[in-house]
Amino acid sequence: MRKLGLTAVIVSAIMFTSHVAAVGGAAEDAVCFVLREHGGKIALFSEKTEEPLAVYDTPLGSLYPADIELLREGIRLKTRVEVTRLIEDLGIE
């Protein structure tokens, strides 16, 4: 069994909740933000833009491998509150 970081568990719960909402009939376009790897750094994007809204100084390699994998895929978030919570959980600066 692969060891997951606390953040990976939190993100999995957020993603599961988002999936359940989409399956339950909620609009899938409700997701507004994507936190992902960009040029070796962590960046926050609006789903509708190619340019990052913010780029963070925290090295990608300082995170748990499972968290890095999620960031490479892109973590979709609905609100700024979710963005703030995830950035704090990851220890991103």
Backbone as a ProteinNet text record, in pm:
[ID]
protein_1_A
[PRIMARY]
MRKLGLTAVIVSAIMFTSHVAAVGGAAEDAVCFVLREHGGKIALFSEKTEEPLAVYDTPLGSLYPADIELLREGIRLKTRVEVTRLIEDLGIE
[TERTIARY]
84.5	0	88.5	56.5	135.7	102.9	205.3	186.6	146	37.2	-10.5	12.6	45	57.2	-81.4	-87	-214.6	-283.2	-206.9	-265.2	-330	-267.3	-324.6	-459.5	-471.6	-598.8	-703.6	-665.3	-758.2	-802.6	-706.1	-738.8	-828.8	-800.7	-885.6	-1028.7	-1044.9	-1178.8	-1247.2	-1173.1	-1229.8	-1270.9	-1182.3	-1211.2	-1330.5	-1339.8	-1453.4	-1582.9	-1579.1	-1697.2	-1738.7	-1641.6	-1671.9	-1734.5	-1682.2	-1734.2	-1877.6	-1903.1	-2037.1	-2134.3	-2092.9	-2179.9	-2210	-2108.8	-2128.9	-2223.3	-2205.3	-2291.5	-2433.7	-2446.4	-2577.2	-2653.2	-2594.2	-2665.5	-2612.8	-2517.1	-2461.8	-2380.3	-2369.3	-2293.7	-2146	-2088.1	-1947	-1858.6	-1909.4	-1828.8	-1818.5	-1865.3	-1855.8	-1711.4	-1622.3	-1481.9	-1419.2	-1354.6	-1301.1	-1149.5	-1080.4	-935.9	-867.7	-741.6	-659.5	-522.4	-481	-346.8	-265	-155.1	-76.8	67.5	147.9	288.4	296	386	404.7	551	622.7	763.5	848.2	816.9	893.3	849.6	752.1	700	551.2	494.6	352.3	281.9	174.6	102.9	-47.5	-117.5	-263	-316.4	-410.2	-470	-620.2	-679.4	-822.6	-843	-952.5	-977.3	-983.2	-1012.4	-1034.6	-914.7	-799.6	-683	-560.8	-470.8	-345.2	-234.7	-248	-149.7	-185.2	-84.5	-113.8	-159.7	-248.9	-291.8	-185.5	-113.7	-7.4	91.9	220.1	325.2	392.7	412.1	463.2	609.6	682.7	826	859.8	764.7	790	833.7	951.4	996.9	902.5	872	784.5	840.7	972.7	1038.1	1030.1	984.8	974.6	844.4	756.9	627.4	632.4	531.7	519.9	505.5	561.7	549.4	404.9	313.7	172.8	115.3	156	109.1	166	291.4	354.3	279.1	244.8	171.2	36.9	-34.5	-162.7	-144.8	-38.7	-14.3	22.4	90.2	122.7	-3.1	-100.8	-229.4	-318.4	-301	-382.6	-491.9	-499.4	-599.3	-706	-826.5	-937.2	-1007.9	-1031.2	-1092.4	-1204.3	-1308.7	-1426.3	-1419.3	-1360.4	-1364.7	-1226.4	-1214.9	-1088.5	-1062.1	-1166.4	-1149.8	-1080.2	-1123.3	-1058.1	-913.6	-888.9	-752.1	-665.8	-714.1	-638.6	-610.3	-711.1	-695	-590.2	-595.3	-499.8	-358.1	-343.3	-210.8	-153	-234.8	-189.3	-152.6	-236	-209.4	-79.3	-53.2	69.4	191.9	169.4	281.4	345.6	266.6	316.5	329.2	440.9	464.4	494.4
-118.1	0	123.7	220.3	341.8	436.9	497.9	592	727.8	783.5	912.9	1016.9	1138.4	1249.2	1294.7	1367.8	1419.9	1502.9	1581.4	1666.3	1582.6	1472	1385	1331.5	1299.9	1250.7	1361.5	1483.5	1596.3	1624.6	1627.5	1654.4	1545.1	1420.9	1311.2	1330.6	1375	1398.5	1512.3	1619.3	1731.4	1685.6	1608.7	1562.1	1467.2	1381.3	1289.3	1367.6	1467.3	1549.8	1620.2	1672	1738.7	1640.8	1519.3	1417.5	1380	1363.5	1328.2	1439.3	1565.7	1677.7	1676.1	1646.9	1642.7	1528.9	1413.6	1299.3	1328.3	1402.4	1433	1538.3	1591.7	1685.8	1827.9	1856.4	1991.3	2019.3	2143	2181	2152.6	2084.5	2050.5	2171.5	2277	2396.1	2484.6	2436.9	2512.3	2523.5	2438.2	2443.7	2566.3	2646.8	2773.8	2778.7	2701.5	2713	2577.7	2584	2464	2496.6	2419.5	2430.9	2320.5	2357.5	2255.8	2299.7	2203.6	2229.1	2310.6	2408.1	2494	2536.5	2481.8	2517.5	2484	2373	2331	2397.4	2484.6	2550.9	2517.2	2560.8	2541.6	2670.8	2658.9	2777.4	2756.2	2867.1	2866.9	2928.3	2857.5	2902.7	2914.7	3004.4	3001.4	2895.8	2824.4	2720.9	2778.1	2904.3	2963.8	3041.5	3035.9	3109.7	3018.9	3056.8	2983.2	3042.8	3169.8	3236.7	3216.3	3186.3	3164.5	3291.7	3272.9	3382.8	3411.6	3305.1	3316.6	3203.2	3233	3131.8	3135.2	3017.7	3008.4	2965.3	3008.5	2981.5	2844	2779.5	2649.5	2549.2	2485.4	2386.8	2266.3	2224.2	2109.2	1986.4	1969.3	1853.7	1848.4	1956.6	1956.9	1893.7	1856.4	1797.9	1645.7	1582.2	1436.7	1393.6	1279.1	1231.6	1222.2	1178.8	1169.3	1308.3	1408.6	1545.6	1600.8	1569.1	1612.6	1553.8	1426.5	1359.8	1428.4	1462.7	1531.6	1668.5	1739.4	1871.1	1861.2	1757.5	1739.6	1714	1647.3	1623.2	1746.6	1828	1946.9	1919.1	2000.1	1985.5	2092.1	2047.6	2138	2178.7	2309.9	2364.4	2460.7	2463.7	2544.8	2687.4	2706.6	2838.9	2883	3011.1	3064.4	3007.4	2977.1	2916.5	2780.9	2699	2570.2	2589.8	2690	2720.3	2756	2846.9	2891	2774.8	2692.3	2577.6	2480.7	2451.3	2356.7	2414.3	2541.4	2604.3	2598.4	2623.1	2615	2471.7	2374.3	2233.5	2185	2233.2	2193.2	2267.5	2376.6	2458.2	2538.1	2577.1	2652.2	2798.8	2856.6	3000.5	3067.9
0	0	0	-84.3	-95.8	17.4	74.3	183.6	126	176.7	131.7	238.8	199.3	291	334.2	442.9	493.8	387.4	314.6	211.5	102.9	65.8	-37.3	7.3	134.9	187.4	182.5	220.4	218	75.1	-17.3	-157.1	-212.5	-177.3	-223.5	-174.9	-51.6	2.5	-72.2	-102.8	-177.8	-316.7	-381.6	-516.5	-515.8	-414.2	-403.4	-386.1	-298.3	-275.1	-403.7	-478.8	-605.4	-703.5	-707.3	-798.5	-760.4	-632.2	-586.7	-623.8	-607.9	-643.5	-792.3	-874.1	-1019.3	-1056.9	-993.7	-1022.4	-976.4	-867.4	-812.4	-891.1	-999.2	-1083.5	-1075.7	-988.8	-980.7	-1106	-1142.9	-1262.5	-1241.8	-1338.4	-1328.7	-1348.9	-1411	-1435	-1311.4	-1194.8	-1071	-1023	-1070.3	-1030.9	-1095.3	-1013.7	-1061.9	-1068.4	-983.9	-972.1	-990.3	-1035.2	-1046	-987.6	-888.6	-831.6	-894.2	-962.2	-1031.3	-1048.6	-1091.4	-1122.2	-1250.5	-1248.9	-1366.3	-1371.9	-1467.1	-1481.7	-1360	-1293.8	-1176.9	-1047.1	-1052.9	-933.2	-918.4	-808.5	-783.6	-822.7	-900.1	-945.5	-934.2	-916.9	-910.9	-1039.5	-1101.7	-1226.3	-1209.8	-1285.6	-1307.2	-1414	-1409	-1509.7	-1650.6	-1661	-1792.8	-1846	-1777	-1823.9	-1833	-1919.4	-1934.6	-1846.8	-1810.9	-1726.9	-1579.6	-1495.6	-1352.8	-1283.2	-1186.6	-1100.6	-995.3	-954.5	-854.2	-875.6	-848.5	-853.1	-716.7	-656.2	-520.1	-519.6	-416.1	-406	-348.4	-283.1	-221.3	-328.3	-309.6	-408.3	-413	-532.3	-552.1	-479.5	-482.9	-422.4	-271	-207	-60.7	-11.7	-103.8	-68.2	-71.9	-15.1	-22.5	-169	-205	-343.5	-392.3	-307.2	-346.9	-375.9	-298.5	-321.2	-451.4	-479.6	-604.4	-723.1	-713.3	-821.3	-845	-737.9	-750.9	-816.2	-778	-836	-983.7	-1021.7	-1163.4	-1245.4	-1186	-1253.8	-1249.1	-1146.1	-1125.3	-1023.8	-921.8	-816.6	-840.1	-866.9	-898.3	-768.8	-754.2	-633.9	-672.7	-591.7	-624.5	-572.2	-454.4	-391.6	-347.1	-320.5	-266.8	-127.1	-53.4	79.1	65.4	-30.7	-54.3	-97.7	-181.9	-226.9	-106.8	-24.2	93.2	187.9	212	302.8	248.9	119.9	61.5	62.7	31.2	33.2	174	274.5	413.5	449.6	409.6	440.7	376.6	255.1	185.3	237.9	309.4	358.2	245.5	147.9	32.6	68.1	26	48.3	-82.6
[MASK]
+++++++++++++++++++++++++++++++++++++++++++++++++++++++++++++++++++++++++++++++++++++++++++++

